[in-house]
């Protein structure tokens, strides 16, 4: 549920590097809380993601944007895409 709320309407964003850094920091903080990992355990972000079997936020946003573009491409030409 955290991912859904975090990436709400991410299909229409213009992503910048500082957005991804902030989102990734929050995502890692949530993963640490869920997995019970503290800062003194010295676990890298990639290790946390592999333990939780999730992808990085940047990858998730790109997947959502590509899925949205695919939806728009398959629409009939006389129909306007819905605005988010």
C-alpha positions as CSV (number, residue, x, y, z in Angstrom):
1,X,0.0,0.0,0.0
2,X,2.9,2.3,0.7
3,X,4.0,2.1,-3.0
4,X,0.5,2.9,-4.3
5,X,0.3,6.0,-2.2
6,X,3.9,7.0,-2.9
7,X,3.5,6.8,-6.6
8,X,0.0,8.1,-7.0
9,X,-0.5,9.5,-10.5
10,X,3.2,9.0,-11.3
11,X,2.3,8.3,-14.9
12,X,1.9,12.0,-15.5
13,X,4.9,13.3,-13.6
14,X,8.0,14.9,-15.2
15,X,10.5,13.1,-13.1
16,X,13.7,14.8,-12.0
17,X,16.7,13.3,-10.1
18,X,15.8,15.1,-6.9
19,X,12.3,13.6,-7.0
20,X,13.7,10.1,-7.3
21,X,16.2,10.7,-4.5
22,X,13.4,11.9,-2.1
23,X,11.1,9.1,-3.1
24,X,13.9,6.5,-2.7
25,X,14.8,7.8,0.7
26,X,11.3,7.5,1.9
27,X,10.9,4.0,0.4
28,X,14.1,2.8,2.1
29,X,12.9,4.2,5.4
30,X,9.7,2.3,5.0
31,X,11.5,-0.9,4.0
32,X,13.8,-0.6,7.1
33,X,10.8,-0.2,9.3
34,X,9.0,-3.2,7.8
35,X,12.1,-5.5,7.8
36,X,13.2,-4.3,11.2
37,X,16.6,-3.1,10.0
38,X,18.3,-0.2,11.9
39,X,20.9,2.2,10.6
40,X,23.7,0.5,12.7
41,X,23.1,-2.8,10.8
42,X,24.9,-1.1,7.8
43,X,22.6,-2.7,5.2
44,X,22.8,-1.2,1.7
45,X,19.8,0.0,-0.2
46,X,20.2,-2.7,-2.8
47,X,20.4,-5.4,-0.1
48,X,17.2,-4.0,1.4
49,X,15.4,-4.1,-1.9
50,X,16.6,-7.7,-2.6
51,X,15.4,-8.8,0.9
52,X,12.0,-7.3,0.3
53,X,12.0,-8.5,-3.3
54,X,11.0,-5.0,-4.6
55,X,12.5,-2.8,-7.3
56,X,13.8,0.7,-7.0
57,X,11.4,3.6,-7.1
58,X,12.9,4.9,-10.4
59,X,12.2,1.5,-12.0
60,X,8.6,1.4,-10.7
61,X,7.9,5.0,-12.0
62,X,9.3,4.2,-15.4
63,X,7.2,1.0,-15.6
64,X,4.1,2.9,-14.8
65,X,4.9,5.6,-17.3
66,X,5.5,3.1,-20.0
67,X,2.3,1.3,-19.2
68,X,0.4,4.6,-19.5
69,X,2.0,5.4,-22.8
70,X,1.1,2.0,-24.1
71,X,-2.5,2.6,-23.1
72,X,-2.5,6.0,-24.9
73,X,-1.0,4.5,-28.0
74,X,-3.6,1.7,-28.2
75,X,-6.5,4.2,-27.9
76,X,-8.5,5.1,-30.9
77,X,-7.4,8.3,-32.6
78,X,-10.8,10.0,-32.2
79,X,-10.7,9.7,-28.4
80,X,-8.9,12.1,-26.1
81,X,-6.8,10.5,-23.3
82,X,-8.2,11.2,-19.8
83,X,-6.4,13.9,-17.8
84,X,-5.0,12.8,-14.5
